[in-house]
């Protein structure tokens, strides 16, 4: 009986873990892109790194739409 209740719990937790991993990889991807990118201003890179680190997922989404999508 305990085993059956744990199977139901796993059914709900696995999608949340997958979504969390996807969002974490997305955040890391944006941070690495920011660190590799050459910015026009002197402090732009520092500013974006701070936005990404302190803003977390919101910062990564902002970076994606404001900076990442503008390349070519």
Secondary structure in CASP SS format (residue, H / E / C, confidence):
PFRMAT SS
TARGET T0000
AUTHOR 0000-0000-0000
METHOD secondary structure of the structure
MODEL  1
X C 1.00
X H 1.00
X H 1.00
X H 1.00
X H 1.00
X H 1.00
X H 1.00
X H 1.00
X H 1.00
X H 1.00
X H 1.00
X H 1.00
X H 1.00
X H 1.00
X H 1.00
X H 1.00
X H 1.00
X H 1.00
X H 1.00
X H 1.00
X H 1.00
X H 1.00
X H 1.00
X H 1.00
X H 1.00
X H 1.00
X H 1.00
X H 1.00
X H 1.00
X H 1.00
X H 1.00
X H 1.00
X H 1.00
X H 1.00
X H 1.00
X H 1.00
X C 1.00
X C 1.00
X C 1.00
X C 1.00
X C 1.00
X C 1.00
X C 1.00
X H 1.00
X H 1.00
X H 1.00
X H 1.00
X H 1.00
X H 1.00
X H 1.00
X H 1.00
X H 1.00
X H 1.00
X H 1.00
X H 1.00
X H 1.00
X H 1.00
X H 1.00
X H 1.00
X H 1.00
X H 1.00
X H 1.00
X H 1.00
X H 1.00
X H 1.00
X H 1.00
X C 1.00
X H 1.00
X H 1.00
X H 1.00
X C 1.00
X C 1.00
END
